[in-house]
Amino acid sequence: MSRKIHIVCVTGTREKLQMAAMIASVAAASGDEVSVFFSMNAMQYFVKGSSAEPPSEGEFGALLQTKGVPPFRQLFQMAAELGSATLLPCSMALDLLKVTGDDLDPALGPPTGLTRFLSDAEGAQLLTF
Amino acid sequence: MSETKVIDARDTFCPGPLMELISHIKHVAVGDVIELLSTDQGSAADIPEWVKKVGHEIVGSEQVGNVWHIKVRKAK
C-alpha cells in the first residue's frame, strides 16, 4: 500500500540535501506518493545552470563527495522521473531570489505557496530537512 | 524466452545500485532477470526489501569476493 510522504527541504547543506534526496528517490521508486517542497537556503541549488555546491555541516559532507555517491540533484531528478515525485519550489523563495519557475531545473514543478502545500500534506507524513 | 541482463553498479553507494536496478527493470520484459553487481553491503540487504515491496522476485543473491550478485526477476 502506498503512503503519502511530504518532505520540506529548507537547509542548504550537503548532508541534509543528500538525505532528503535519498528518501525522496527510494520512497518514490517504491510506489509511495512523494512531494518535496523547497524553500530558504535549499532553493538556490535548483536554479537552472547553477553549479553552486552546498557547504558541508561536518566531516560526513566530505565523504559524500566520494566518487560513486549519487549527487543529490540526480537523486531528486530520479525521484521525479522514476517514481513520479513532485518537486515544488516555494513561491516566496523564488520571489526573494528574483527568479521565476522558468529559471529552475526542468524537474521542478510549478511555484507553490504554503497554503497549497499544507493543504495537500494534511494528515500525511511530513519530514523536514 | 526470458533473458538475463547484467547491470554493473559496482563502486556506487546507496541508493545508487537500487536506482540502477529500478531504471533498468522498467525496460525489460516480464519474466526477464536482471543480475545486479554491487559492492555496497547496505544495498545487498536493502535491494531485496525493495524487490519484495514492489512485487518482483529475488532469484539469487551471492557474494563473490567483495561483489554481490543479486538476481531479480521482473514479475509484473
N, CA and C atoms of all chains as a GROMACS GRO file, in nm:
protein
  615
    1MET      N    1   0.085  -0.119   0.000
    1MET     CA    2   0.000   0.000   0.000
    1MET      C    3   0.089   0.125   0.000
    2SER      N    4   0.058   0.218  -0.088
    2SER     CA    5   0.144   0.335  -0.097
    2SER      C    6   0.111   0.435   0.015
    3ARG      N    7   0.215   0.505   0.057
    3ARG     CA    8   0.200   0.608   0.160
    3ARG      C    9   0.217   0.744   0.095
    4LYS      N   10   0.173   0.846   0.167
    4LYS     CA   11   0.199   0.982   0.123
    4LYS      C   12   0.312   1.036   0.207
    5ILE      N   13   0.420   1.077   0.143
    5ILE     CA   14   0.534   1.134   0.216
    5ILE      C   15   0.561   1.275   0.163
    6HIS      N   16   0.557   1.370   0.253
    6HIS     CA   17   0.586   1.508   0.216
    6HIS      C   18   0.717   1.549   0.282
    7ILE      N   19   0.805   1.607   0.202
    7ILE     CA   20   0.936   1.647   0.251
    7ILE      C   21   0.951   1.799   0.235
    8VAL      N   22   0.992   1.864   0.343
    8VAL     CA   23   1.022   2.008   0.336
    8VAL      C   24   1.173   2.021   0.343
    9CYS      N   25   1.229   2.083   0.240
    9CYS     CA   26   1.374   2.092   0.228
    9CYS      C   27   1.414   2.239   0.236
   10VAL      N   28   1.470   2.280   0.349
   10VAL     CA   29   1.500   2.422   0.368
   10VAL      C   30   1.647   2.450   0.396
   11THR      N   31   1.720   2.352   0.443
   11THR     CA   32   1.860   2.375   0.482
   11THR      C   33   1.952   2.349   0.363
   12GLY      N   34   2.040   2.443   0.334
   12GLY     CA   35   2.125   2.432   0.216
   12GLY      C   36   2.260   2.370   0.246
   13THR      N   37   2.261   2.260   0.321
   13THR     CA   38   2.388   2.192   0.346
   13THR      C   39   2.387   2.056   0.276
   14ARG      N   40   2.507   2.008   0.246
   14ARG     CA   41   2.520   1.886   0.165
   14ARG      C   42   2.453   1.765   0.231
   15GLU      N   43   2.475   1.750   0.361
   15GLU     CA   44   2.421   1.632   0.428
   15GLU      C   45   2.268   1.629   0.424
   16LYS      N   46   2.206   1.743   0.451
   16LYS     CA   47   2.059   1.745   0.457
   16LYS      C   48   1.999   1.732   0.316
   17LEU      N   49   2.059   1.796   0.217
   17LEU     CA   50   2.009   1.782   0.080
   17LEU      C   51   2.022   1.637   0.034
   18GLN      N   52   2.135   1.574   0.069
   18GLN     CA   53   2.157   1.434   0.027
   18GLN      C   54   2.055   1.341   0.093
   19MET      N   55   2.032   1.360   0.225
   19MET     CA   56   1.939   1.270   0.295
   19MET      C   57   1.798   1.287   0.242
   20ALA      N   58   1.758   1.413   0.218
   20ALA     CA   59   1.624   1.438   0.164
   20ALA      C   60   1.611   1.372   0.026
   21ALA      N   61   1.716   1.383  -0.055
   21ALA     CA   62   1.711   1.326  -0.191
   21ALA      C   63   1.708   1.174  -0.187
   22MET      N   64   1.782   1.116  -0.093
   22MET     CA   65   1.781   0.969  -0.079
   22MET      C   66   1.642   0.919  -0.042
   23ILE      N   67   1.582   0.984   0.056
   23ILE     CA   68   1.448   0.940   0.098
   23ILE      C   69   1.347   0.960  -0.015
   24ALA      N   70   1.355   1.076  -0.080
   24ALA     CA   71   1.259   1.102  -0.189
   24ALA      C   72   1.272   0.999  -0.300
   25SER      N   73   1.394   0.968  -0.340
   25SER     CA   74   1.412   0.877  -0.454
   25SER      C   75   1.370   0.734  -0.420
   26VAL      N   76   1.410   0.687  -0.302
   26VAL     CA   77   1.376   0.548  -0.266
   26VAL      C   78   1.226   0.534  -0.241
   27ALA      N   79   1.167   0.632  -0.171
   27ALA     CA   80   1.023   0.624  -0.144
   27ALA      C   81   0.944   0.631  -0.274
   28ALA      N   82   0.982   0.723  -0.362
   28ALA     CA   83   0.908   0.737  -0.488
   28ALA      C   84   0.921   0.611  -0.572
   29ALA      N   85   1.041   0.555  -0.575
   29ALA     CA   86   1.063   0.434  -0.655
   29ALA      C   87   0.995   0.312  -0.594
   30SER      N   88   0.957   0.322  -0.467
   30SER     CA   89   0.887   0.212  -0.401
   30SER      C   90   0.736   0.226  -0.412
   31GLY      N   91   0.692   0.327  -0.485
   31GLY     CA   92   0.549   0.342  -0.508
   31GLY      C   93   0.481   0.439  -0.413
   32ASP      N   94   0.557   0.503  -0.324
   32ASP     CA   95   0.496   0.600  -0.235
   32ASP      C   96   0.469   0.730  -0.311
   33GLU      N   97   0.369   0.803  -0.262
   33GLU     CA   98   0.335   0.931  -0.322
   33GLU      C   99   0.420   1.037  -0.252
   34VAL      N  100   0.515   1.094  -0.324
   34VAL     CA  101   0.613   1.183  -0.262
   34VAL      C  102   0.602   1.324  -0.318
   35SER      N  103   0.603   1.422  -0.229
   35SER     CA  104   0.621   1.559  -0.279
   35SER      C  105   0.727   1.627  -0.192
   36VAL      N  106   0.810   1.707  -0.258
   36VAL     CA  107   0.919   1.777  -0.190
   36VAL      C  108   0.900   1.926  -0.211
   37PHE      N  109   0.899   2.000  -0.102
   37PHE     CA  110   0.880   2.145  -0.106
   37PHE      C  111   1.014   2.211  -0.073
   38PHE      N  112   1.067   2.287  -0.168
   38PHE     CA  113   1.198   2.351  -0.149
   38PHE      C  114   1.180   2.498  -0.112
   39SER      N  115   1.254   2.542  -0.010
   39SER     CA  116   1.250   2.684   0.025
   39SER      C  117   1.381   2.724   0.093
   40MET      N  118   1.387   2.846   0.136
   40MET     CA  119   1.501   2.902   0.210
   40MET      C  120   1.636   2.869   0.141
   41ASN      N  121   1.734   2.827   0.220
   41ASN     CA  122   1.869   2.808   0.165
   41ASN      C  123   1.881   2.687   0.072
   42ALA      N  124   1.781   2.601   0.068
   42ALA     CA  125   1.787   2.485  -0.021
   42ALA      C  126   1.750   2.523  -0.165
   43MET      N  127   1.682   2.635  -0.182
   43MET     CA  128   1.623   2.669  -0.314
   43MET      C  129   1.727   2.700  -0.421
   44GLN      N  130   1.834   2.768  -0.380
   44GLN     CA  131   1.931   2.819  -0.478
   44GLN      C  132   1.997   2.709  -0.563
   45TYR      N  133   2.003   2.588  -0.509
   45TYR     CA  134   2.074   2.480  -0.581
   45TYR      C  135   1.993   2.424  -0.697
   46PHE      N  136   1.872   2.473  -0.714
   46PHE     CA  137   1.786   2.421  -0.821
   46PHE      C  138   1.756   2.526  -0.928
   47VAL      N  139   1.832   2.637  -0.923
   47VAL     CA  140   1.822   2.735  -1.029
   47VAL      C  141   1.897   2.678  -1.150
   48LYS      N  142   1.834   2.686  -1.267
   48LYS     CA  143   1.890   2.628  -1.388
   48LYS      C  144   2.033   2.679  -1.412
   49GLY      N  145   2.122   2.589  -1.439
   49GLY     CA  146   2.260   2.626  -1.469
   49GLY      C  147   2.345   2.651  -1.345
   50SER      N  148   2.284   2.642  -1.228
   50SER     CA  149   2.361   2.667  -1.105
   50SER      C  150   2.460   2.553  -1.081
   51SER      N  151   2.584   2.589  -1.062
   51SER     CA  152   2.683   2.486  -1.030
   51SER      C  153   2.727   2.500  -0.884
   52ALA      N  154   2.652   2.582  -0.810
   52ALA     CA  155   2.687   2.604  -0.669
   52ALA      C  156   2.683   2.472  -0.594
   53GLU      N  157   2.780   2.452  -0.510
   53GLU     CA  158   2.785   2.330  -0.429
   53GLU      C  159   2.758   2.368  -0.284
   54PRO      N  160   2.673   2.293  -0.216
   54PRO     CA  161   2.640   2.328  -0.078
   54PRO      C  162   2.756   2.302   0.018
   55PRO      N  163   2.768   2.382   0.122
   55PRO     CA  164   2.873   2.357   0.222
   55PRO      C  165   2.840   2.233   0.306
   56SER      N  166   2.942   2.174   0.363
   56SER     CA  167   2.921   2.058   0.450
   56SER      C  168   2.895   2.104   0.593
   57GLU      N  169   2.816   2.025   0.665
   57GLU     CA  170   2.795   2.053   0.807
   57GLU      C  171   2.908   1.996   0.891
   58GLY      N  172   2.963   1.886   0.844
   58GLY     CA  173   3.068   1.818   0.921
   58GLY      C  174   3.150   1.729   0.830
   59GLU      N  175   3.222   1.637   0.890
   59GLU     CA  176   3.314   1.552   0.813
   59GLU      C  177   3.241   1.465   0.713
   60PHE      N  178   3.116   1.430   0.743
   60PHE     CA  179   3.045   1.340   0.653
   60PHE      C  180   3.018   1.406   0.518
   61GLY      N  181   3.008   1.537   0.520
   61GLY     CA  182   2.984   1.609   0.396
   61GLY      C  183   3.094   1.586   0.294
   62ALA      N  184   3.217   1.577   0.344
   62ALA     CA  185   3.331   1.549   0.254
   62ALA      C  186   3.322   1.407   0.199
   63LEU      N  187   3.279   1.314   0.284
   63LEU     CA  188   3.264   1.175   0.238
   63LEU      C  189   3.160   1.164   0.127
   64LEU      N  190   3.059   1.249   0.134
   64LEU     CA  191   2.953   1.244   0.032
   64LEU      C  192   3.002   1.288  -0.105
   65GLN      N  193   3.119   1.349  -0.109
   65GLN     CA  194   3.173   1.389  -0.238
   65GLN      C  195   3.262   1.280  -0.297
   66THR      N  196   3.266   1.164  -0.229
   66THR     CA  197   3.341   1.050  -0.279
   66THR      C  198   3.280   1.003  -0.411
   67LYS      N  199   3.366   0.960  -0.501
   67LYS     CA  200   3.320   0.905  -0.629
   67LYS      C  201   3.227   0.786  -0.601
   68GLY      N  202   3.114   0.783  -0.672
   68GLY     CA  203   3.021   0.671  -0.653
   68GLY      C  204   2.901   0.704  -0.567
   69VAL      N  205   2.906   0.820  -0.496
   69VAL     CA  206   2.787   0.862  -0.422
   69VAL      C  207   2.698   0.940  -0.518
   70PRO      N  208   2.573   0.898  -0.536
   70PRO     CA  209   2.485   0.968  -0.632
   70PRO      C  210   2.462   1.112  -0.587
   71PRO      N  211   2.486   1.212  -0.675
   71PRO     CA  212   2.467   1.352  -0.637
   71PRO      C  213   2.319   1.380  -0.605
   72PHE      N  214   2.295   1.473  -0.510
   72PHE     CA  215   2.157   1.496  -0.465
   72PHE      C  216   2.068   1.545  -0.579
   73ARG      N  217   2.121   1.628  -0.669
   73ARG     CA  218   2.037   1.677  -0.779
   73ARG      C  219   1.989   1.561  -0.866
   74GLN      N  220   2.080   1.467  -0.891
   74GLN     CA  221   2.045   1.350  -0.973
   74GLN      C  222   1.939   1.264  -0.903
   75LEU      N  223   1.952   1.249  -0.770
   75LEU     CA  224   1.854   1.168  -0.697
   75LEU      C  225   1.716   1.232  -0.698
   76PHE      N  226   1.711   1.364  -0.682
   76PHE     CA  227   1.579   1.430  -0.689
   76PHE      C  228   1.518   1.412  -0.828
   77GLN      N  229   1.604   1.424  -0.930
   77GLN     CA  230   1.556   1.408  -1.067
   77GLN      C  231   1.502   1.265  -1.089
   78MET      N  232   1.573   1.167  -1.035
   78MET     CA  233   1.528   1.028  -1.049
   78MET      C  234   1.398   1.006  -0.972
   79ALA      N  235   1.384   1.073  -0.858
   79ALA     CA  236   1.259   1.061  -0.782
   79ALA      C  237   1.141   1.106  -0.868
   80ALA      N  238   1.164   1.212  -0.946
   80ALA     CA  239   1.057   1.263  -1.032
   80ALA      C  240   1.036   1.174  -1.154
   81GLU      N  241   1.145   1.128  -1.214
   81GLU     CA  242   1.134   1.053  -1.340
   81GLU      C  243   1.093   0.908  -1.318
   82LEU      N  244   1.151   0.844  -1.217
   82LEU     CA  245   1.124   0.702  -1.197
   82LEU      C  246   1.002   0.679  -1.109
   83GLY      N  247   0.975   0.773  -1.021
   83GLY     CA  248   0.870   0.748  -0.924
   83GLY      C  249   0.760   0.852  -0.920
   84SER      N  250   0.764   0.945  -1.012
   84SER     CA  251   0.658   1.046  -1.019
   84SER      C  252   0.649   1.135  -0.896
   85ALA      N  253   0.762   1.157  -0.826
   85ALA     CA  254   0.762   1.253  -0.716
   85ALA      C  255   0.740   1.393  -0.774
   86THR      N  256   0.673   1.476  -0.696
   86THR     CA  257   0.659   1.615  -0.738
   86THR      C  258   0.755   1.700  -0.658
   87LEU      N  259   0.829   1.784  -0.728
   87LEU     CA  260   0.930   1.871  -0.667
   87LEU      C  261   0.879   2.015  -0.679
   88LEU      N  262   0.847   2.074  -0.565
   88LEU     CA  263   0.776   2.202  -0.568
   88LEU      C  264   0.859   2.316  -0.510
   89PRO      N  265   0.888   2.417  -0.591
   89PRO     CA  266   0.960   2.533  -0.537
   89PRO      C  267   0.864   2.626  -0.463
   90CYS      N  268   0.913   2.681  -0.354
   90CYS     CA  269   0.833   2.773  -0.273
   90CYS      C  270   0.822   2.908  -0.348
   91SER      N  271   0.702   2.955  -0.366
   91SER     CA  272   0.683   3.079  -0.442
   91SER      C  273   0.747   3.199  -0.371
   92MET      N  274   0.743   3.199  -0.239
   92MET     CA  275   0.806   3.309  -0.166
   92MET      C  276   0.956   3.310  -0.187
   93ALA      N  277   1.019   3.191  -0.184
   93ALA     CA  278   1.164   3.184  -0.204
   93ALA      C  279   1.203   3.234  -0.343
   94LEU      N  280   1.122   3.198  -0.442
   94LEU     CA  281   1.152   3.245  -0.579
   94LEU      C  282   1.141   3.396  -0.588
   95ASP      N  283   1.041   3.453  -0.521
   95ASP     CA  284   1.025   3.599  -0.523
   95ASP      C  285   1.148   3.667  -0.463
   96LEU      N  286   1.196   3.614  -0.350
   96LEU     CA  287   1.311   3.677  -0.284
   96LEU      C  288   1.440   3.658  -0.364
   97LEU      N  289   1.450   3.544  -0.433
   97LEU     CA  290   1.568   3.519  -0.516
   97LEU      C  291   1.559   3.593  -0.651
   98LYS      N  292   1.443   3.650  -0.676
   98LYS     CA  293   1.416   3.720  -0.803
   98LYS      C  294   1.432   3.628  -0.924
   99VAL      N  295   1.380   3.505  -0.910
   99VAL     CA  296   1.376   3.412  -1.023
   99VAL      C  297   1.231   3.363  -1.040
  100THR      N  298   1.204   3.306  -1.156
  100THR     CA  299   1.069   3.252  -1.181
  100THR      C  300   1.081   3.100  -1.199
  101GLY      N  301   0.967   3.035  -1.213
  101GLY     CA  302   0.966   2.890  -1.235
  101GLY      C  303   1.044   2.850  -1.359
  102ASP      N  304   1.047   2.939  -1.459
  102ASP     CA  305   1.120   2.909  -1.584
  102ASP      C  306   1.270   2.906  -1.562
  103ASP      N  307   1.316   2.967  -1.454
  103ASP     CA  308   1.461   2.972  -1.426
  103ASP      C  309   1.510   2.849  -1.350
  104LEU      N  310   1.419   2.756  -1.320
  104LEU     CA  311   1.457   2.640  -1.238
  104LEU      C  312   1.482   2.516  -1.323
  105ASP      N  313   1.549   2.418  -1.264
  105ASP     CA  314   1.570   2.290  -1.332
  105ASP      C  315   1.435   2.236  -1.378
  106PRO      N  316   1.431   2.176  -1.498
  106PRO     CA  317   1.303   2.130  -1.553
  106PRO      C  318   1.232   2.025  -1.468
  107ALA      N  319   1.307   1.957  -1.380
  107ALA     CA  320   1.243   1.854  -1.298
  107ALA      C  321   1.149   1.915  -1.194
  108LEU      N  322   1.166   2.045  -1.166
  108LEU     CA  323   1.082   2.107  -1.065
  108LEU      C  324   0.946   2.146  -1.123
  109GLY      N  325   0.845   2.136  -1.039
  109GLY     CA  326   0.710   2.168  -1.080
  109GLY      C  327   0.681   2.317  -1.065
  110PRO      N  328   0.553   2.353  -1.064
  110PRO     CA  329   0.516   2.494  -1.059
  110PRO      C  330   0.543   2.556  -0.921
  111PRO      N  331   0.573   2.687  -0.918
  111PRO     CA  332   0.587   2.755  -0.789
  111PRO      C  333   0.461   2.734  -0.706
  112THR      N  334   0.485   2.702  -0.579
  112THR     CA  335   0.373   2.662  -0.493
  112THR      C  336   0.376   2.740  -0.363
  113GLY      N  337   0.262   2.781  -0.318
  113GLY     CA  338   0.251   2.854  -0.192
  113GLY      C  339   0.231   2.758  -0.076
  114LEU      N  340   0.254   2.810   0.044
  114LEU     CA  341   0.242   2.726   0.164
  114LEU      C  342   0.100   2.675   0.186
  115THR      N  343   0.004   2.758   0.154
  115THR     CA  344  -0.136   2.717   0.177
  115THR      C  345  -0.166   2.591   0.098
  116ARG      N  346  -0.125   2.591  -0.028
  116ARG     CA  347  -0.150   2.475  -0.113
  116ARG      C  348  -0.072   2.353  -0.064
  117PHE      N  349   0.056   2.374  -0.030
  117PHE     CA  350   0.138   2.261   0.016
  117PHE      C  351   0.080   2.200   0.143
  118LEU      N  352   0.047   2.286   0.239
  118LEU     CA  353  -0.006   2.235   0.367
  118LEU      C  354  -0.142   2.166   0.349
  119SER      N  355  -0.218   2.216   0.256
  119SER     CA  356  -0.347   2.154   0.228
  119SER      C  357  -0.325   2.013   0.172
  120ASP      N  358  -0.230   2.001   0.079
  120ASP     CA  359  -0.200   1.870   0.020
  120ASP      C  360  -0.141   1.774   0.125
  121ALA      N  361  -0.066   1.831   0.221
  121ALA     CA  362   0.006   1.748   0.318
  121ALA      C  363  -0.079   1.711   0.439
  122GLU      N  364  -0.200   1.761   0.442
  122GLU     CA  365  -0.285   1.740   0.560
  122GLU      C  366  -0.300   1.590   0.592
  123GLY      N  367  -0.266   1.554   0.716
  123GLY     CA  368  -0.282   1.416   0.761
  123GLY      C  369  -0.174   1.321   0.713
  124ALA      N  370  -0.079   1.369   0.633
  124ALA     CA  371   0.024   1.280   0.580
  124ALA      C  372   0.154   1.295   0.659
  125GLN      N  373   0.248   1.206   0.631
  125GLN     CA  374   0.378   1.212   0.697
  125GLN      C  375   0.459   1.329   0.642
  126LEU      N  376   0.518   1.408   0.732
  126LEU     CA  377   0.594   1.526   0.688
  126LEU      C  378   0.734   1.519   0.747
  127LEU      N  379   0.834   1.523   0.660
  127LEU     CA  380   0.974   1.519   0.705
  127LEU      C  381   1.038   1.653   0.669
  128THR      N  382   1.115   1.708   0.761
  128THR     CA  383   1.178   1.839   0.736
  128THR      C  384   1.329   1.828   0.744
  129PHE      N  385   1.396   1.880   0.643
  129PHE     CA  386   1.542   1.881   0.639
  129PHE      C  387   1.593   2.023   0.626
  130MET      N  388   1.088  -1.654  -2.426
  130MET     CA  389   1.218  -1.695  -2.370
  130MET      C  390   1.273  -1.578  -2.288
  131SER      N  391   1.294  -1.603  -2.159
  131SER     CA  392   1.342  -1.493  -2.075
  131SER      C  393   1.491  -1.472  -2.093
  132GLU      N  394   1.532  -1.350  -2.067
  132GLU     CA  395   1.674  -1.314  -2.083
  132GLU      C  396   1.730  -1.264  -1.950
  133THR      N  397   1.862  -1.271  -1.938
  133THR     CA  398   1.929  -1.215  -1.821
  133THR      C  399   2.017  -1.099  -1.866
  134LYS      N  400   1.998  -0.986  -1.798
  134LYS     CA  401   2.078  -0.867  -1.830
  134LYS      C  402   2.164  -0.833  -1.709
  135VAL      N  403   2.292  -0.811  -1.732
  135VAL     CA  404   2.382  -0.779  -1.621
  135VAL      C  405   2.400  -0.628  -1.612
  136ILE      N  406   2.376  -0.575  -1.490
  136ILE     CA  407   2.395  -0.431  -1.466
  136ILE      C  408   2.510  -0.415  -1.367
  137ASP      N  409   2.608  -0.340  -1.407
  137ASP     CA  410   2.726  -0.321  -1.323
  137ASP      C  411   2.713  -0.193  -1.241
  138ALA      N  412   2.681  -0.209  -1.113
  138ALA     CA  413   2.668  -0.093  -1.023
  138ALA      C  414   2.779  -0.095  -0.918
  139ARG      N  415   2.890  -0.161  -0.950
  139ARG     CA  416   2.999  -0.167  -0.853
  139ARG      C  417   3.055  -0.027  -0.828
  140ASP      N  418   3.105  -0.008  -0.708
  140ASP     CA  419   3.167   0.119  -0.667
  140ASP      C  420   3.070   0.236  -0.663
  141THR      N  421   2.941   0.209  -0.655
  141THR     CA  422   2.845   0.316  -0.625
  141THR      C  423   2.783   0.287  -0.489
  142PHE      N  424   2.744   0.393  -0.422
  142PHE     CA  425   2.691   0.381  -0.287
  142PHE      C  426   2.540   0.401  -0.285
  143CYS      N  427   2.478   0.356  -0.177
  143CYS     CA  428   2.333   0.365  -0.158
  143CYS      C  429   2.284   0.509  -0.181
  144PRO      N  430   2.177   0.532  -0.254
  144PRO     CA  431   2.092   0.432  -0.320
  144PRO      C  432   2.127   0.410  -0.467
  145GLY      N  433   2.254   0.431  -0.505
  145GLY     CA  434   2.294   0.417  -0.645
  145GLY      C  435   2.259   0.282  -0.706
  146PRO      N  436   2.298   0.168  -0.641
  146PRO     CA  437   2.265   0.038  -0.700
  146PRO      C  438   2.114   0.016  -0.718
  147LEU      N  439   2.036   0.060  -0.620
  147LEU     CA  440   1.890   0.046  -0.630
  147LEU      C  441   1.837   0.129  -0.746
  148MET      N  442   1.888   0.250  -0.760
  148MET     CA  443   1.841   0.335  -0.870
  148MET      C  444   1.878   0.275  -1.006
  149GLU      N  445   1.995   0.213  -1.013
  149GLU     CA  446   2.036   0.145  -1.138
  149GLU      C  447   1.939   0.033  -1.170
  150LEU      N  448   1.906  -0.045  -1.067
  150LEU     CA  449   1.812  -0.157  -1.086
  150LEU      C  450   1.677  -0.105  -1.134
  151ILE      N  451   1.627  -0.002  -1.066
  151ILE     CA  452   1.494   0.049  -1.099
  151ILE      C  453   1.490   0.106  -1.241
  152SER      N  454   1.595   0.180  -1.278
  152SER     CA  455   1.591   0.240  -1.411
  152SER      C  456   1.599   0.135  -1.521
  153HIS      N  457   1.664   0.020  -1.493
  153HIS     CA  458   1.674  -0.083  -1.597
  153HIS      C  459   1.555  -0.178  -1.597
  154ILE      N  460   1.497  -0.203  -1.480
  154ILE     CA  461   1.389  -0.302  -1.474
  154ILE      C  462   1.265  -0.252  -1.549
  155LYS      N  463   1.255  -0.122  -1.564
  155LYS     CA  464   1.142  -0.066  -1.639
  155LYS      C  465   1.149  -0.105  -1.786
  156HIS      N  466   1.268  -0.135  -1.835
  156HIS     CA  467   1.286  -0.155  -1.978
  156HIS      C  468   1.305  -0.300  -2.020
  157VAL      N  469   1.287  -0.395  -1.926
  157VAL     CA  470   1.297  -0.536  -1.965
  157VAL      C  471   1.156  -0.598  -1.960
  158ALA      N  472   1.144  -0.715  -2.020
  158ALA     CA  473   1.013  -0.781  -2.026
  158ALA      C  474   0.984  -0.855  -1.896
  159VAL      N  475   0.856  -0.874  -1.868
  159VAL     CA  476   0.816  -0.956  -1.754
  159VAL      C  477   0.874  -1.096  -1.772
  160GLY      N  478   0.935  -1.146  -1.667
  160GLY     CA  479   1.000  -1.278  -1.674
  160GLY      C  480   1.150  -1.269  -1.693
  161ASP      N  481   1.197  -1.157  -1.744
  161ASP     CA  482   1.342  -1.139  -1.760
  161ASP      C  483   1.409  -1.121  -1.624
  162VAL      N  484   1.538  -1.155  -1.621
  162VAL     CA  485   1.615  -1.145  -1.496
  162VAL      C  486   1.723  -1.038  -1.512
  163ILE      N  487   1.737  -0.957  -1.410
  163ILE     CA  488   1.849  -0.861  -1.405
  163ILE      C  489   1.945  -0.909  -1.298
  164GLU      N  490   2.071  -0.923  -1.337
  164GLU     CA  491   2.175  -0.955  -1.240
  164GLU      C  492   2.249  -0.827  -1.209
  165LEU      N  493   2.234  -0.781  -1.086
  165LEU     CA  494   2.294  -0.654  -1.044
  165LEU      C  495   2.424  -0.682  -0.970
  166LEU      N  496   2.530  -0.619  -1.014
  166LEU     CA  497   2.658  -0.633  -0.944
  166LEU      C  498   2.678  -0.512  -0.854
  167SER      N  499   2.703  -0.536  -0.726
  167SER     CA  500   2.717  -0.425  -0.632
  167SER      C  501   2.825  -0.456  -0.529
  168THR      N  502   2.900  -0.353  -0.495
  168THR     CA  503   3.000  -0.367  -0.388
  168THR      C  504   2.951  -0.302  -0.259
  169ASP      N  505   2.827  -0.253  -0.260
  169ASP     CA  506   2.772  -0.182  -0.144
  169ASP      C  507   2.696  -0.280  -0.055
  170GLN      N  508   2.752  -0.304   0.063
  170GLN     CA  509   2.695  -0.403   0.156
  170GLN      C  510   2.551  -0.367   0.194
  171GLY      N  511   2.527  -0.238   0.219
  171GLY     CA  512   2.393  -0.195   0.258
  171GLY      C  513   2.290  -0.223   0.150
  172SER      N  514   2.330  -0.200   0.025
  172SER     CA  515   2.238  -0.224  -0.085
  172SER      C  516   2.205  -0.372  -0.098
  173ALA      N  517   2.302  -0.458  -0.067
  173ALA     CA  518   2.278  -0.603  -0.076
  173ALA      C  519   2.165  -0.644   0.018
  174ALA      N  520   2.153  -0.572   0.130
  174ALA     CA  521   2.046  -0.604   0.223
  174ALA      C  522   1.917  -0.530   0.187
  175ASP      N  523   1.932  -0.411   0.132
  175ASP     CA  524   1.816  -0.324   0.110
  175ASP      C  525   1.743  -0.356  -0.020
  176ILE      N  526   1.815  -0.397  -0.122
  176ILE     CA  527   1.751  -0.423  -0.252
  176ILE      C  528   1.646  -0.533  -0.243
  177PRO      N  529   1.673  -0.646  -0.172
  177PRO     CA  530   1.567  -0.746  -0.158
  177PRO      C  531   1.440  -0.691  -0.092
  178GLU      N  532   1.458  -0.595   0.001
  178GLU     CA  533   1.341  -0.532   0.064
  178GLU      C  534   1.256  -0.459  -0.041
  179TRP      N  535   1.326  -0.386  -0.130
  179TRP     CA  536   1.254  -0.313  -0.235
  179TRP      C  537   1.184  -0.411  -0.330
  180VAL      N  538   1.257  -0.517  -0.366
  180VAL     CA  539   1.202  -0.616  -0.460
  180VAL      C  540   1.075  -0.678  -0.403
  181LYS      N  541   1.080  -0.711  -0.273
  181LYS     CA  542   0.963  -0.770  -0.206
  181LYS      C  543   0.847  -0.669  -0.202
  182LYS      N  544   0.879  -0.544  -0.171
  182LYS     CA  545   0.774  -0.443  -0.156
  182LYS      C  546   0.700  -0.418  -0.287
  183VAL      N  547   0.774  -0.413  -0.397
  183VAL     CA  548   0.707  -0.378  -0.523
  183VAL      C  549   0.659  -0.500  -0.600
  184GLY      N  550   0.691  -0.622  -0.549
  184GLY     CA  551   0.630  -0.741  -0.608
  184GLY      C  552   0.710  -0.811  -0.716
  185HIS      N  553   0.840  -0.786  -0.723
  185HIS     CA  554   0.925  -0.865  -0.813
  185HIS      C  555   0.979  -0.984  -0.734
  186GLU      N  556   1.078  -1.054  -0.788
  186GLU     CA  557   1.122  -1.178  -0.722
  186GLU      C  558   1.275  -1.186  -0.720
  187ILE      N  559   1.330  -1.217  -0.603
  187ILE     CA  560   1.474  -1.242  -0.592
  187ILE      C  561   1.498  -1.389  -0.632
  188VAL      N  562   1.580  -1.410  -0.733
  188VAL     CA  563   1.606  -1.549  -0.772
  188VAL      C  564   1.748  -1.593  -0.734
  189GLY      N  565   1.824  -1.503  -0.676
  189GLY     CA  566   1.957  -1.541  -0.631
  189GLY      C  567   2.030  -1.422  -0.574
  190SER      N  568   2.113  -1.450  -0.473
  190SER     CA  569   2.196  -1.344  -0.417
  190SER      C  570   2.319  -1.409  -0.356
  191GLU      N  571   2.434  -1.380  -0.414
  191GLU     CA  572   2.555  -1.440  -0.359
  191GLU      C  573   2.670  -1.340  -0.364
  192GLN      N  574   2.760  -1.355  -0.268
  192GLN     CA  575   2.876  -1.267  -0.261
  192GLN      C  576   2.997  -1.342  -0.316
  193VAL      N  577   3.059  -1.284  -0.417
  193VAL     CA  578   3.181  -1.342  -0.474
  193VAL      C  579   3.291  -1.239  -0.453
  194GLY      N  580   3.383  -1.269  -0.362
  194GLY     CA  581   3.482  -1.168  -0.324
  194GLY      C  582   3.410  -1.053  -0.257
  195ASN      N  583   3.432  -0.932  -0.306
  195ASN     CA  584   3.362  -0.818  -0.246
  195ASN      C  585   3.244  -0.772  -0.333
  196VAL      N  586   3.203  -0.857  -0.425
  196VAL     CA  587   3.094  -0.819  -0.516
  196VAL      C  588   2.971  -0.905  -0.491
  197TRP      N  589   2.857  -0.836  -0.470
  197TRP     CA  590   2.729  -0.905  -0.458
  197TRP      C  591   2.667  -0.922  -0.596
  198HIS      N  592   2.618  -1.042  -0.622
  198HIS     CA  593   2.546  -1.070  -0.747
  198HIS      C  594   2.400  -1.093  -0.707
  199ILE      N  595   2.317  -0.995  -0.734
  199ILE     CA  596   2.176  -1.003  -0.692
  199ILE      C  597   2.090  -1.021  -0.817
  200LYS      N  598   2.021  -1.133  -0.825
  200LYS     CA  599   1.941  -1.162  -0.944
  200LYS      C  600   1.793  -1.138  -0.914
  201VAL      N  601   1.734  -1.054  -0.996
  201VAL     CA  602   1.594  -1.014  -0.975
  201VAL      C  603   1.513  -1.046  -1.100
  202ARG      N  604   1.403  -1.120  -1.082
  202ARG     CA  605   1.314  -1.147  -1.195
  202ARG      C  606   1.199  -1.047  -1.193
  203LYS      N  607   1.177  -0.984  -1.308
  203LYS     CA  608   1.064  -0.890  -1.319
  203LYS      C  609   0.935  -0.971  -1.321
  204ALA      N  610   0.847  -0.943  -1.225
  204ALA     CA  611   0.728  -1.027  -1.209
  204ALA      C  612   0.600  -0.962  -1.260
  205LYS      N  613   0.607  -0.835  -1.294
  205LYS     CA  614   0.482  -0.771  -1.339
  205LYS      C  615   0.514  -0.652  -1.429
   0.00000   0.00000   0.00000
